[in-house]
Structures are given as C-alpha cells and as structure tokens.
Amino acid sequence: MDPQGPVLVEGPVEIVLDDGTIARSDRFLVALCTCRRSRTYPWCDTSHRRRERAQTPPEPEDRTPR
C-alpha cells in the first residue's frame, strides 16, 4: 500500500464518515482517499499526485558557422 495513494476496495462500498454520514458507491472497484486532499472525499480524485512544474527547455546551441 502506498501511503500517498488511494486504497482500492472491491465494491459496492459503504463508508461511515467522521460526522456519521454514510457515503455509498455501487461501483465494482472503489479508490478510497488516504491523503485527505480529495475534493470528493472519501473517494479519491487523484489529488495525491504531485504536480511538478514543467522545466524550461535548455537554450538552443548557437550553430552559426564561424
């Protein structure tokens, strides 16, 4: 299990949240959020993935004949 990723559970699933409400999913496979960054908690929306900034491409070499 990856502590930064979701837990995959075979469904259907019922989850009792901290406030007592029940979240249900009838899907055959459910990804449960473990990082609590998901906007659709308790379901995973891949918010755990690190977003890396695109690196700037290297400067092109000067190929002018001398």
trRosetta pair geometry for C-beta under 8 A, 3 or more apart (Angstrom, degrees):
i j d omega theta_ij theta_ji phi_ij phi_ji
1 5 7.9 -154 -179 67 63 95
1 7 6.5 0 -140 -103 119 87
2 5 3.8 40 84 23 121 112
3 34 6.8 -123 -164 122 46 137
4 34 7.8 -178 -160 82 7 110
4 35 6.2 34 -155 -76 51 126
4 48 5.3 150 162 177 74 118
5 34 7.1 39 91 38 31 118
5 35 7.9 11 -75 -29 11 114
5 44 7.9 30 179 -136 62 150
5 48 5.6 167 -103 104 43 151
6 31 3.9 39 137 -178 158 96
6 32 5.7 146 -167 64 93 41
6 33 5.9 -48 -108 -92 92 36
6 34 6.2 161 -121 0 36 92
6 44 3.7 -51 -86 -61 137 157
6 48 7.1 -172 -40 11 72 144
7 31 7.3 144 68 -158 38 52
7 32 4.6 -22 60 58 92 104
7 34 5.8 92 -20 -50 95 117
8 29 6.1 -6 -170 -174 102 101
8 30 7.2 152 -154 78 52 43
8 31 5.7 -26 -96 -98 69 67
8 32 7.7 -174 -81 15 19 78
9 13 5.6 81 106 -90 127 138
9 29 7.4 153 78 -156 39 54
9 30 5.0 -25 65 64 90 95
9 31 8.0 163 20 -90 74 20
9 32 5.9 35 -1 -17 119 116
10 28 6.7 -28 -156 170 74 60
10 29 6.1 -36 -110 -99 51 64
10 30 7.8 103 -162 18 4 82
11 25 5.5 -85 -124 106 140 96
11 26 6.4 123 149 174 131 18
11 27 4.7 93 28 81 160 58
11 28 5.5 -144 53 -131 97 11
11 29 6.3 -127 2 -53 97 13
11 30 4.8 93 -61 -23 112 107
12 24 7.2 8 176 -174 108 88
12 25 6.3 -172 -152 96 69 56
12 26 4.7 -19 -109 -124 114 47
12 27 7.2 120 -106 44 60 38
13 24 7.1 168 90 -151 56 46
13 25 4.9 8 52 53 95 97
13 27 7.8 -22 14 54 101 80
13 30 4.8 -81 8 20 144 157
13 32 7.8 -133 165 -66 162 111
14 22 5.6 -9 -170 -173 99 111
14 23 7.3 154 -157 79 48 47
14 24 5.2 -11 -104 -102 75 79
15 22 6.9 150 74 -158 44 58
15 23 4.6 -14 59 59 101 99
15 24 7.8 -168 21 -73 69 35
15 32 7.1 145 -86 -120 146 121
15 42 5.0 -94 111 58 162 158
16 20 6.8 -21 -172 -144 96 34
16 21 7.7 160 -153 84 54 33
16 22 5.6 -29 -97 -100 62 75
17 20 7.0 -38 73 33 74 18
17 21 5.0 -4 42 62 118 81
17 22 7.4 -161 5 -86 83 23
17 23 6.2 75 -41 -15 108 105
17 42 6.6 -155 -91 -39 96 119
23 42 5.4 170 55 28 158 110
23 43 7.4 -148 161 -33 140 91
25 30 4.9 115 88 -100 150 133
25 43 6.9 115 -67 -87 140 121
27 30 5.4 128 72 -72 114 81
30 43 6.8 -90 -169 -119 97 92
31 43 6.6 76 77 -166 73 70
31 44 3.8 -69 124 37 108 124
32 42 5.6 -13 -148 153 85 99
32 43 6.9 -69 -111 -111 44 38
32 44 6.4 60 105 -30 8 97
33 36 6.3 124 136 -75 116 30
33 37 7.2 -149 -166 46 126 58
33 38 4.0 -111 -94 0 152 137
33 40 7.8 152 -34 80 134 69
33 41 5.2 -84 52 -115 148 76
33 42 5.7 -153 36 -171 95 47
33 43 6.4 52 -20 106 100 15
33 44 4.5 154 -74 -84 72 66
33 45 7.5 -9 -78 8 123 67
33 47 7.7 17 -129 43 124 105
33 48 7.5 173 -144 -40 83 115
34 48 7.7 31 59 -84 78 147
35 38 7.4 113 67 -22 87 83
35 47 7.1 -147 82 91 125 93
35 48 4.4 139 8 -98 150 105
36 41 6.3 30 -140 -108 56 142
37 47 3.9 -148 116 117 105 125
37 48 5.9 148 45 -73 126 59
38 41 4.5 137 79 -65 101 71
38 42 7.6 78 72 -162 139 16
38 43 6.5 -156 157 87 151 50
38 44 5.5 -125 -87 -129 143 35
38 45 4.6 131 -145 18 92 92
38 47 5.1 -176 -86 20 49 124
38 48 7.8 -24 -56 -33 86 85
39 45 5.7 -33 40 32 80 158
39 47 6.8 126 -12 -53 76 140
40 43 4.6 -40 121 69 107 101
40 44 7.7 -5 73 78 102 9
40 45 4.8 111 23 -49 108 119
44 47 7.8 -146 -164 23 66 78
44 48 7.2 -39 -149 -1 107 115
46 49 5.2 0 172 -5 88 116
60 63 7.9 -58 153 -12 102 100
